[in-house]
Amino acid sequence: MDMSQADTKRAGAADAHAAAPTQGLASQGEVLNGSEILVRCLQAEGVKYMWGYPGGAVLYIYDALYKQDTIEHVLVRHEQAAVHAADGYARATGDVGVALVTSGPGVTNAITGIATAYMDSIPMVIVTGQVPTPAIGLDAFQECDTVGITRPIVKHNFLVKDVNDLAATMKKAFHIARTGRPGPVVVDVPKDVSLKTTTFHYPETVEMRSYNPVRKGHGGQIRKAVQLLLNAKRPYIYTGGGVILGEASAELRELVGMLGYPSTSTLMGLGAIPASDKTFLGMLGMHGTYEANMTMQNADVVIAVGARFDDRVIGNPKHFAQVERKIIHIDIDPSSISKRVKVDIPIVGDVKDVLIEMIAQIKESTTRADSNALAAWWNQINDWKKIDCLKFKTSDDVIKPQYVVQKLAELTAGTDYYITSDVGQHQMFAAQYSKFEEPRRWINSGGLGTMGVGLPYAMGIKLAKPDADVFCITGEGSIQMCIQELSTCLQYNTPVKVLSLNNRYLGMVRQWQQLDYGSRYSHSYMDALPDFVKLAEAYGHIGLLIERPSDVEGALREAIKLKDRSVFLDIRTDPTENVWPMVQAGKGISEMLLGSEDL
């Protein structure tokens, strides 16, 4: 398929999708096979795109996909990338991401993608093929226990043994994936179930006695929280990925603007509060800013909104508990509350709904924050800000990775853009030096820390947001884990910009080895690297080699200008550069290393 054909196909699929839910529901009562039912269910859920890789157990499903034109299927080069791309699509749009893989190795190749989505609470439905029901448990060709393997890394999973249960199961899968604390749901479909026929009925509603997530927070708890907040002397608003997942950025911004309290964000929450907001202290945690971490450790009242006090945020819990403070915790998932840190006022509910109620109560309250105490608190925070913890030494001889991200932030300011990353030093540089003004623009693997996600994420986002610029900030180690997806980018005309900060090391591993392992760089140096420019060209894209600081801006401008081409920038960066600040393992968040002078 050439580019014009791909564009035509996508346009046709987009036009047809507008009527897809009606088409699916209007066909109720027809006798269909399981594969056709599955496709009708996806249409009824408004699915536009899905990513996958065929195999024997899912060929009936692929045959049903061939006969329709409302859902565009993207053929990836590895099942892991199918799940990552669907995941990236879900993160950028808020829709449920959909992937399709075959049985056995198809499932096991998808495991990393499923676990990545699970750790970051991403709504997804992954349809997996299975051997025919009579063969289950007999070690049939390409059989594995999908339900057993995926159980710890999904929100829920289903094995559909009867075609009559398939439509209702799909309805439940989408409902579970997108409600409450979102997450991936696996639907395992044996081959004979995909062939057998039954009358198609897609439920309009779904009721599950054992699954009823709370949406509305307890009014009394919210009242207590409001009073505690308004009486605080050293308050802090700590936000996480739950704000973005809950589409609550507008409400959070209103709360922050109304109170004027200092605010911070986890890695997963960046963009919920604009980076330019005067209250925003930057990201906190292991590689957070000095002022964000010091404010967290010294606050007397912390309100956690859709965040979970994980180890990369608060460091050593014993150190964190040394300071007396009151904690309000808003989360849709009750199991996340008081899991690592004991809280004083738990509020279980949808973040958006709880913030709306909280804002209303603050407006009605006659209590006002202590302006003198707040002024003194801001004076202290501004003193911490003077440290300028993100300052780095520039160079005319070697490219500093921070400089590349800074320059990209300058060139994309005010434009429609998305940034994905892989995992490592480049991820932290991207988080520290990018300026995210809107939610869902920063797409990375937070909880699982998965290398290789950046390119599939970018691919999935570009399909969803064809008019936006999509940048993948990666390293020469991470990019090689899913580099074959450059082929997918060409076939489906999803031009992305890959910025490989190539320091010839597994950078974060090397940094830890330098700090904690006596500079014994065991297997962290990347030898025998490919010629990335030639490799990009071999895949049909443009490759650029950048070796001098003076060439960085020009190369970035050139890549941005090439709207309809994927561009791979092999940027040779300083191999000795480290990410600062840094909180070492076992330390508290105020025990930061600010640079090499602290070693």
MARMARLO-809630 format. One record per residue (C-alpha): chain; residue in three letters; x, y, z. Coordinates in steps of 0.02 Angstrom, whole numbers, plus 50000, padded with zeros to 5 digits. Layout:
<zamis>
- mol_type_east_north_up
- A_ALA_X_Y_Z
...
</zamis>
This chain:
<zamis>
- mol_type_east_north_up
- A_MET_50000_50000_50000
- A_ASP_50075_50168_49953
- A_MET_50055_50327_50055
- A_SER_49906_50395_49959
- A_GLN_49816_50228_49978
- A_ALA_49852_50228_50165
- A_ASP_49784_50405_50181
- A_THR_49629_50360_50082
- A_LYS_49599_50206_50187
- A_ARG_49619_50304_50348
- A_ALA_49502_50442_50288
- A_GLY_49373_50312_50237
- A_ALA_49387_50225_50404
- A_ALA_49367_50390_50497
- A_ASP_49211_50436_50397
- A_ALA_49135_50265_50422
- A_HIS_49174_50269_50608
- A_ALA_49053_50412_50636
- A_ALA_48911_50289_50605
- A_ALA_48998_50138_50682
- A_PRO_48906_50128_50849
- A_THR_48737_50141_50761
- A_GLN_48786_50011_50631
- A_GLY_48838_49891_50768
- A_LEU_48680_49913_50871
- A_ALA_48564_49915_50720
- A_SER_48626_49740_50675
- A_GLN_48564_49664_50837
- A_GLY_48469_49502_50814
- A_GLU_48576_49439_50669
- A_VAL_48653_49266_50678
- A_LEU_48841_49294_50675
- A_ASN_48997_49197_50716
- A_GLY_49103_49243_50867
- A_SER_49229_49342_50766
- A_GLU_49093_49447_50685
- A_ILE_49015_49475_50856
- A_LEU_49183_49532_50924
- A_VAL_49201_49660_50784
- A_ARG_49022_49722_50809
- A_CYS_49059_49744_50994
- A_LEU_49213_49849_50954
- A_GLN_49109_49954_50834
- A_ALA_48974_49977_50967
- A_GLU_49109_50041_51085
- A_GLY_49165_50169_50955
- A_VAL_49337_50092_50928
- A_LYS_49429_50182_50787
- A_TYR_49598_50096_50791
- A_MET_49673_49935_50854
- A_TRP_49848_49866_50847
- A_GLY_49893_49685_50827
- A_TYR_49981_49538_50745
- A_PRO_49892_49388_50670
- A_GLY_49916_49204_50707
- A_GLY_49822_49041_50693
- A_ALA_49710_49063_50844
- A_VAL_49644_49233_50787
- A_LEU_49627_49208_50599
- A_TYR_49437_49204_50606
- A_ILE_49443_49372_50696
- A_TYR_49560_49442_50563
- A_ASP_49442_49377_50430
- A_ALA_49300_49474_50512
- A_LEU_49409_49630_50519
- A_TYR_49444_49612_50332
- A_LYS_49257_49622_50295
- A_GLN_49230_49791_50381
- A_ASP_49302_49966_50358
- A_THR_49257_50063_50516
- A_ILE_49403_50004_50622
- A_GLU_49580_50026_50560
- A_HIS_49694_49885_50613
- A_VAL_49880_49927_50624
- A_LEU_49998_49783_50591
- A_VAL_50147_49804_50708
- A_ARG_50311_49709_50696
- A_HIS_50306_49637_50873
- A_GLU_50160_49604_50990
- A_GLN_50241_49705_51129
- A_ALA_50230_49858_51016
- A_ALA_50045_49823_50982
- A_VAL_50003_49843_51166
- A_HIS_50122_49991_51188
- A_ALA_50047_50083_51038
- A_ALA_49869_50053_51101
- A_ASP_49929_50111_51272
- A_GLY_50003_50272_51200
- A_TYR_49842_50305_51106
- A_ALA_49743_50283_51268
- A_ARG_49858_50398_51367
- A_ALA_49846_50537_51237
- A_THR_49659_50526_51205
- A_GLY_49579_50456_51362
- A_ASP_49492_50323_51256
- A_VAL_49511_50137_51285
- A_GLY_49659_50068_51188
- A_VAL_49630_49903_51097
- A_ALA_49757_49770_51047
- A_LEU_49738_49598_50967
- A_VAL_49866_49458_50980
- A_THR_49868_49272_50948
- A_SER_49888_49131_51074
- A_GLY_50049_49068_51154
- A_PRO_50197_49177_51104
- A_GLY_50079_49313_51046
- A_VAL_50015_49327_51224
- A_THR_50185_49311_51308
- A_ASN_50258_49445_51192
- A_ALA_50116_49560_51246
- A_ILE_50146_49536_51433
- A_THR_50268_49681_51454
- A_GLY_50145_49800_51371
- A_ILE_50001_49740_51480
- A_ALA_50105_49758_51639
- A_THR_50159_49933_51586
- A_ALA_49978_49987_51564
- A_TYR_49927_49906_51728
- A_MET_50059_49997_51830
- A_ASP_50004_50166_51761
- A_SER_49815_50129_51766
- A_ILE_49785_50145_51578
- A_PRO_49614_50091_51508
- A_MET_49641_49952_51382
- A_VAL_49557_49797_51313
- A_ILE_49676_49664_51248
- A_VAL_49595_49524_51147
- A_THR_49700_49367_51147
- A_GLY_49678_49211_51042
- A_GLN_49670_49042_51127
- A_VAL_49675_48863_51067
- A_PRO_49504_48779_51043
- A_THR_49412_48743_51206
- A_PRO_49429_48552_51192
- A_ALA_49619_48573_51180
- A_ILE_49640_48691_51330
- A_GLY_49753_48612_51460
- A_LEU_49823_48481_51340
- A_ASP_49982_48577_51293
- A_ALA_49915_48609_51119
- A_PHE_50020_48700_50990
- A_GLN_50041_48883_51041
- A_GLU_49944_48860_51202
- A_CYS_49980_48953_51363
- A_ASP_49876_48989_51518
- A_THR_49832_49169_51472
- A_VAL_49717_49195_51619
- A_GLY_49847_49129_51741
- A_ILE_49993_49223_51666
- A_THR_49905_49391_51656
- A_ARG_49807_49383_51820
- A_PRO_49933_49487_51923
- A_ILE_49950_49622_51788
- A_VAL_49771_49658_51735
- A_LYS_49624_49741_51815
- A_HIS_49523_49588_51762
- A_ASN_49529_49450_51634
- A_PHE_49402_49335_51551
- A_LEU_49412_49167_51464
- A_VAL_49259_49156_51349
- A_LYS_49209_48973_51334
- A_ASP_49037_49001_51256
- A_VAL_49001_49112_51105
- A_ASN_48837_49161_51188
- A_ASP_48937_49251_51324
- A_LEU_49052_49347_51207
- A_ALA_48952_49508_51181
- A_ALA_48912_49527_51366
- A_THR_49094_49493_51410
- A_MET_49155_49628_51291
- A_LYS_49033_49751_51366
- A_LYS_49099_49709_51540
- A_ALA_49279_49722_51480
- A_PHE_49260_49899_51416
- A_HIS_49159_49950_51569
- A_ILE_49291_49884_51689
- A_ALA_49436_49957_51588
- A_ARG_49371_50136_51587
- A_THR_49282_50154_51755
- A_GLY_49347_50170_51932
- A_ARG_49536_50159_51932
- A_PRO_49564_50121_51747
- A_GLY_49668_49973_51690
- A_PRO_49696_49839_51558
- A_VAL_49570_49698_51537
- A_VAL_49613_49539_51442
- A_VAL_49480_49442_51346
- A_ASP_49543_49269_51297
- A_VAL_49445_49197_51150
- A_PRO_49468_49013_51100
- A_LYS_49473_48981_50914
- A_ASP_49313_48878_50912
- A_VAL_49219_49016_51004
- A_SER_49272_49138_50868
- A_LEU_49194_49022_50738
- A_LYS_49033_48964_50822
- A_THR_48874_49062_50786
- A_THR_48737_49139_50891
- A_THR_48613_49282_50886
- A_PHE_48701_49448_50916
- A_HIS_48637_49556_51058
- A_TYR_48750_49691_51129
- A_PRO_48692_49750_51301
- A_GLU_48651_49934_51316
- A_THR_48700_49936_51500
- A_VAL_48804_49829_51613
- A_GLU_48779_49784_51795
- A_MET_48907_49689_51895
- A_ARG_48862_49650_52075
- A_SER_49044_49631_52125
- A_TYR_49105_49788_52039
- A_ASN_49034_49957_52088
- A_PRO_49172_50088_52102
- A_VAL_49131_50238_52210
- A_ARG_49123_50404_52116
- A_LYS_49059_50530_52242
- A_GLY_49171_50569_52390
- A_HIS_49101_50569_52567
- A_GLY_49034_50744_52603
- A_GLY_49089_50742_52785
- A_GLN_49266_50695_52739
- A_ILE_49272_50832_52609
- A_ARG_49213_50959_52740
- A_LYS_49351_50904_52858
- A_ALA_49478_50918_52718
- A_VAL_49423_51093_52672
- A_GLN_49437_51153_52852
- A_LEU_49608_51075_52870
- A_LEU_49666_51155_52708
- A_LEU_49601_51328_52752
- A_ASN_49684_51322_52923
- A_ALA_49853_51264_52860
- A_LYS_50008_51369_52891
- A_ARG_50122_51276_52769
- A_PRO_50005_51193_52642
- A_TYR_50055_51093_52489
- A_ILE_49955_51026_52341
- A_TYR_50031_50862_52281
- A_THR_49959_50793_52119
- A_GLY_49981_50636_52016
- A_GLY_49926_50541_51863
- A_GLY_49752_50514_51935
- A_VAL_49711_50696_51895
- A_ILE_49749_50667_51711
- A_LEU_49662_50498_51704
- A_GLY_49510_50575_51790
- A_GLU_49503_50724_51669
- A_ALA_49514_50838_51821
- A_SER_49647_50961_51764
- A_ALA_49524_51107_51749
- A_GLU_49459_51078_51926
- A_LEU_49635_51061_51996
- A_ARG_49687_51223_51913
- A_GLU_49537_51311_51988
- A_LEU_49580_51246_52161
- A_VAL_49762_51298_52146
- A_GLY_49714_51469_52079
- A_MET_49585_51496_52215
- A_LEU_49700_51450_52359
- A_GLY_49868_51513_52294
- A_TYR_49954_51367_52380
- A_PRO_50116_51293_52314
- A_SER_50090_51142_52202
- A_THR_50191_51000_52132
- A_SER_50169_50848_52022
- A_THR_50233_50672_52004
- A_LEU_50314_50613_51843
- A_MET_50144_50547_51785
- A_GLY_50049_50706_51828
- A_LEU_50151_50833_51729
- A_GLY_50041_50951_51630
- A_ALA_49890_50945_51746
- A_ILE_49953_51110_51817
- A_PRO_50038_51221_51686
- A_ALA_50227_51223_51703
- A_SER_50216_51413_51692
- A_ASP_50095_51428_51839
- A_LYS_50174_51536_51974
- A_THR_50124_51410_52109
- A_PHE_50204_51262_52022
- A_LEU_50369_51205_52098
- A_GLY_50408_51073_51967
- A_MET_50413_50885_51983
- A_LEU_50453_50810_52152
- A_GLY_50536_50647_52201
- A_MET_50697_50555_52161
- A_HIS_50743_50678_52022
- A_GLY_50626_50817_52074
- A_THR_50673_50998_52106
- A_TYR_50753_51051_52269
- A_GLU_50608_51168_52310
- A_ALA_50474_51037_52272
- A_ASN_50555_50908_52386
- A_MET_50596_51028_52527
- A_THR_50418_51095_52524
- A_MET_50350_50917_52534
- A_GLN_50459_50875_52683
- A_ASN_50418_51035_52779
- A_ALA_50232_51060_52742
- A_ASP_50109_51050_52886
- A_VAL_49961_51000_52775
- A_VAL_49979_50899_52615
- A_ILE_49833_50864_52500
- A_ALA_49871_50719_52383
- A_VAL_49761_50721_52229
- A_GLY_49766_50563_52123
- A_ALA_49942_50518_52182
- A_ARG_50003_50368_52280
- A_PHE_50157_50416_52382
- A_ASP_50264_50290_52288
- A_ASP_50446_50256_52326
- A_ARG_50512_50370_52189
- A_VAL_50413_50516_52263
- A_ILE_50439_50511_52451
- A_GLY_50598_50408_52463
- A_ASN_50618_50319_52630
- A_PRO_50447_50316_52718
- A_LYS_50532_50322_52890
- A_HIS_50621_50482_52843
- A_PHE_50459_50554_52774
- A_ALA_50368_50511_52936
- A_GLN_50495_50605_53043
- A_VAL_50405_50769_53012
- A_GLU_50233_50798_53089
- A_ARG_50105_50839_52955
- A_LYS_49923_50810_52914
- A_ILE_49883_50721_52751
- A_ILE_49724_50726_52646
- A_HIS_49719_50592_52512
- A_ILE_49594_50590_52367
- A_ASP_49594_50432_52262
- A_ILE_49470_50326_52165
- A_ASP_49556_50168_52228
- A_PRO_49535_50138_52416
- A_SER_49680_50014_52415
- A_SER_49800_50157_52369
- A_ILE_49756_50257_52524
- A_SER_49872_50231_52675
- A_LYS_49964_50098_52576
- A_ARG_50136_50174_52603
- A_VAL_50100_50328_52707
- A_LYS_49968_50343_52843
- A_VAL_49843_50479_52799
- A_ASP_49728_50580_52912
- A_ILE_49581_50617_52797
- A_PRO_49550_50484_52664
- A_ILE_49427_50529_52526
- A_VAL_49379_50387_52410
- A_GLY_49299_50449_52251
- A_ASP_49321_50512_52075
- A_VAL_49451_50651_52080
- A_LYS_49349_50766_51968
- A_ASP_49190_50746_52071
- A_VAL_49281_50769_52236
- A_LEU_49371_50926_52177
- A_ILE_49207_51001_52114
- A_GLU_49129_50974_52286
- A_MET_49285_51038_52374
- A_ILE_49289_51198_52270
- A_ALA_49104_51228_52306
- A_GLN_49133_51209_52494
- A_ILE_49284_51325_52493
- A_LYS_49180_51457_52405
- A_GLU_49042_51439_52535
- A_SER_49159_51437_52685
- A_THR_49182_51592_52791
- A_THR_49357_51533_52841
- A_ARG_49499_51610_52746
- A_ALA_49679_51553_52734
- A_ASP_49805_51640_52849
- A_SER_49884_51763_52727
- A_ASN_50029_51805_52843
- A_ALA_50074_51623_52869
- A_LEU_50057_51590_52682
- A_ALA_50171_51738_52642
- A_ALA_50303_51673_52762
- A_TRP_50288_51500_52684
- A_TRP_50313_51571_52510
- A_ASN_50465_51668_52571
- A_GLN_50541_51505_52630
- A_ILE_50500_51418_52466
- A_ASN_50575_51561_52366
- A_ASP_50737_51542_52467
- A_TRP_50742_51358_52417
- A_LYS_50713_51409_52236
- A_LYS_50874_51511_52239
- A_ILE_50973_51349_52236
- A_ASP_50931_51337_52047
- A_CYS_50947_51149_52054
- A_LEU_50919_51121_51867
- A_LYS_51062_51233_51813
- A_PHE_51192_51139_51711
- A_LYS_51360_51181_51634
- A_THR_51344_51219_51450
- A_SER_51480_51175_51326
- A_ASP_51534_51226_51152
- A_ASP_51623_51060_51127
- A_VAL_51502_50925_51181
- A_ILE_51312_50917_51172
- A_LYS_51228_50920_51342
- A_PRO_51067_50818_51344
- A_GLN_50980_50950_51448
- A_TYR_51017_51078_51313
- A_VAL_50931_50972_51181
- A_VAL_50771_50959_51284
- A_GLN_50776_51144_51328
- A_LYS_50794_51190_51145
- A_LEU_50650_51075_51096
- A_ALA_50542_51157_51230
- A_GLU_50582_51329_51157
- A_LEU_50542_51276_50978
- A_THR_50378_51190_51023
- A_ALA_50311_51323_51143
- A_GLY_50133_51367_51097
- A_THR_50117_51229_50966
- A_ASP_50017_51068_50962
- A_TYR_50143_50936_51015
- A_TYR_50165_50776_51115
- A_ILE_50322_50704_51193
- A_THR_50350_50521_51227
- A_SER_50502_50449_51312
- A_ASP_50581_50284_51351
- A_VAL_50660_50252_51521
- A_GLY_50825_50314_51590
- A_GLN_50921_50476_51600
- A_HIS_50839_50544_51443
- A_GLN_50667_50518_51524
- A_MET_50717_50621_51676
- A_PHE_50795_50758_51570
- A_ALA_50634_50764_51467
- A_ALA_50529_50777_51625
- A_GLN_50640_50910_51705
- A_TYR_50670_51026_51557
- A_SER_50511_51012_51453
- A_LYS_50374_51136_51494
- A_PHE_50206_51048_51489
- A_GLU_50062_51170_51491
- A_GLU_49923_51044_51458
- A_PRO_49881_50868_51516
- A_ARG_49906_50711_51410
- A_ARG_50054_50789_51317
- A_TRP_50188_50694_51415
- A_ILE_50179_50506_51382
- A_ASN_50299_50390_51471
- A_SER_50308_50230_51573
- A_GLY_50309_50280_51755
- A_GLY_50267_50132_51865
- A_LEU_50349_49988_51771
- A_GLY_50488_50090_51692
- A_THR_50484_50000_51525
- A_MET_50620_50028_51397
- A_GLY_50560_50023_51217
- A_VAL_50392_50109_51240
- A_GLY_50438_50277_51165
- A_LEU_50424_50237_50979
- A_PRO_50263_50132_50990
- A_TYR_50187_50266_51103
- A_ALA_50230_50399_50974
- A_MET_50159_50290_50835
- A_GLY_49994_50267_50926
- A_ILE_49980_50452_50968
- A_LYS_50017_50508_50790
- A_LEU_49876_50400_50725
- A_ALA_49758_50482_50849
- A_LYS_49828_50658_50827
- A_PRO_49886_50669_50645
- A_ASP_49900_50859_50646
- A_ALA_50010_50867_50802
- A_ASP_50199_50852_50809
- A_VAL_50249_50695_50905
- A_PHE_50426_50682_50975
- A_CYS_50504_50527_51050
- A_ILE_50647_50571_51167
- A_THR_50748_50412_51189
- A_GLY_50921_50339_51210
- A_GLU_51024_50225_51100
- A_GLY_50986_50081_51219
- A_SER_50798_50100_51234
- A_ILE_50764_50137_51050
- A_GLN_50838_49970_50997
- A_MET_50708_49873_51095
- A_CYS_50566_49916_50975
- A_ILE_50661_49997_50832
- A_GLN_50577_49880_50707
- A_GLU_50420_49987_50726
- A_LEU_50500_50115_50611
- A_SER_50432_49997_50478
- A_THR_50256_50016_50548
- A_CYS_50275_50205_50548
- A_LEU_50310_50200_50362
- A_GLN_50169_50080_50316
- A_TYR_50037_50178_50411
- A_ASN_50104_50351_50373
- A_THR_50130_50405_50554
- A_PRO_50279_50524_50541
- A_VAL_50362_50547_50711
- A_LYS_50523_50631_50765
- A_VAL_50646_50523_50862
- A_LEU_50774_50616_50967
- A_SER_50902_50488_51022
- A_LEU_51014_50562_51157
- A_ASN_51157_50445_51114
- A_ASN_51287_50442_51253
- A_ARG_51347_50265_51213
- A_TYR_51296_50207_51386
- A_LEU_51144_50139_51474
- A_GLY_51146_50310_51556
- A_MET_51047_50284_51716
- A_VAL_51132_50117_51747
- A_ARG_51301_50201_51723
- A_GLN_51251_50342_51842
- A_TRP_51203_50219_51979
- A_GLN_51362_50120_51950
- A_GLN_51463_50280_51969
- A_LEU_51376_50331_52130
- A_ASP_51343_50165_52217
- A_TYR_51458_50036_52138
- A_GLY_51628_50119_52141
- A_SER_51623_50169_51957
- A_ARG_51626_49986_51905
- A_TYR_51534_50003_51739
- A_SER_51478_49825_51719
- A_HIS_51397_49799_51548
- A_SER_51326_49975_51537
- A_TYR_51432_50033_51390
- A_MET_51346_50014_51222
- A_ASP_51475_49945_51102
- A_ALA_51446_49899_50918
- A_LEU_51304_50022_50895
- A_PRO_51224_50029_50722
- A_ASP_51237_50177_50607
- A_PHE_51068_50250_50656
- A_VAL_51063_50368_50507
- A_LYS_51082_50224_50384
- A_LEU_50961_50119_50485
- A_ALA_50828_50256_50479
- A_GLU_50855_50274_50293
- A_ALA_50842_50085_50270
- A_TYR_50669_50095_50349
- A_GLY_50622_50234_50226
- A_HIS_50645_50382_50343
- A_ILE_50765_50527_50362
- A_GLY_50917_50509_50474
- A_LEU_51021_50653_50544
- A_LEU_51184_50643_50641
- A_ILE_51213_50788_50761
- A_GLU_51383_50798_50847
- A_ARG_51407_50984_50888
- A_PRO_51305_51095_51005
- A_SER_51294_51228_50870
- A_ASP_51200_51106_50756
- A_VAL_51064_51056_50879
- A_GLU_50941_51197_50848
- A_GLY_50956_51187_50659
- A_ALA_50927_50999_50660
- A_LEU_50774_51016_50772
- A_ARG_50703_51151_50659
- A_GLU_50731_51043_50506
- A_ALA_50646_50892_50588
- A_ILE_50495_50997_50640
- A_LYS_50481_51070_50465
- A_LEU_50471_50897_50385
- A_LYS_50289_50869_50433
- A_ASP_50258_50716_50324
- A_ARG_50418_50620_50360
- A_SER_50484_50524_50509
- A_VAL_50653_50592_50560
- A_PHE_50782_50502_50668
- A_LEU_50904_50621_50753
- A_ASP_51060_50531_50817
- A_ILE_51120_50662_50941
- A_ARG_51291_50622_51015
- A_THR_51282_50685_51195
- A_ASP_51404_50698_51339
- A_PRO_51429_50521_51408
- A_THR_51478_50585_51581
- A_GLU_51323_50691_51613
- A_ASN_51214_50640_51761
- A_VAL_51037_50682_51814
- A_TRP_51030_50802_51960
- A_PRO_50953_50822_52086
- A_MET_50953_50641_52142
- A_VAL_50890_50553_52297
- A_GLN_50985_50391_52320
- A_ALA_50897_50230_52369
- A_GLY_50857_50222_52554
- A_LYS_50873_50410_52578
- A_GLY_50739_50539_52618
- A_ILE_50677_50663_52488
- A_SER_50764_50810_52571
- A_GLU_50932_50717_52566
- A_MET_50968_50765_52387
- A_LEU_51129_50759_52289
- A_LEU_51129_50920_52188
- A_GLY_51280_50885_52081
- A_SER_51449_50802_52068
- A_GLU_51514_50917_52205
- A_ASP_51405_50820_52329
- A_LEU_51490_50654_52290
</zamis>
